[in-house]
């Protein structure tokens, strides 16, 4: 477990079954409502979002980012901590 995934998230967003750009758009909206330091956990099964658009967005915003690929599944648990 990483630094973010070992903490309890402040909010969980389920975007399973959604394809780009929805995971990114919904994640941005959820993060807008969080306070600095809070963690958003995103359940995602879209590889383009989990491996490309969400990490790039987090990096651009200066947010901490961690993605955990679920073993034996084509989905991820993504953790973003708002700065």
N, C-alpha and C positions, 0 to 999 in steps of 0.2 A: 504494500500500500504506500501511496505517496503522501506528500504533505497535505494536500487538499482532500484527497479521497478518504483520509483517516478522520476527517472532521465531519460533524453533522451539518448537512447543508441547511441553509435558511429557507430555501424553496426548491422544489423539484418540478421540472418541466418535462412532460412526456411528448416528444415529437416523433414517436415510432410510427412508421408508415408514411411520414411526410418527406417529400423530396425538396431539393433546393428550389427556391430560396427560403422556404417556410421555416426550417430549423433556425436559420440565422435571424430572420425577421422576428420570430417569436422570442428568441433568446434575447435580442436587443431590447424588446419591449419589457420582458421580465426583469432584465438587469436595470433598466431605468427606474424601476420601483424599489430596488434594493438600496440600502445605505452602504457607504464605504466600509469595506472589510467583510461584508456578507458574502456568502457562497451560494451560487446557483448550480444545481445538479441537473444535467440535461440527459435524458434517455433518448438515444438517437441510433437509427439503423441506416442512415444515409452516409455512405463512405465519403462522398464529396464534402459534406458538411463537417463530419467528424475529423477528417484528415486535412482539410484545406480551408474552407471559409471560416469556420469557428476559430481555429487556432490563429489565423491571420487577423481576424477581427480583435481577438483578445490581445494579441501582441501590439496591434496598432493603438489600442486604448490604454495599454500599459497594465492590463489585468493579468493576474496569475492564472495559468491554464494547466489543466491536467486531463488527459484522456486515458481511460482504462477500457481496453477491448475485452469484452466478456468472453471467457473461455468457451469454445464450442458453439459460439453464437456469432451472428453477423451484426452485432450491435455494440454500442459503446455507452459507458457512463462518463460523461464529460463534466468536469468541475471548473467553474470560472469564479474567481474571487475578485469582486469589484474593488478597485483601488480608491 
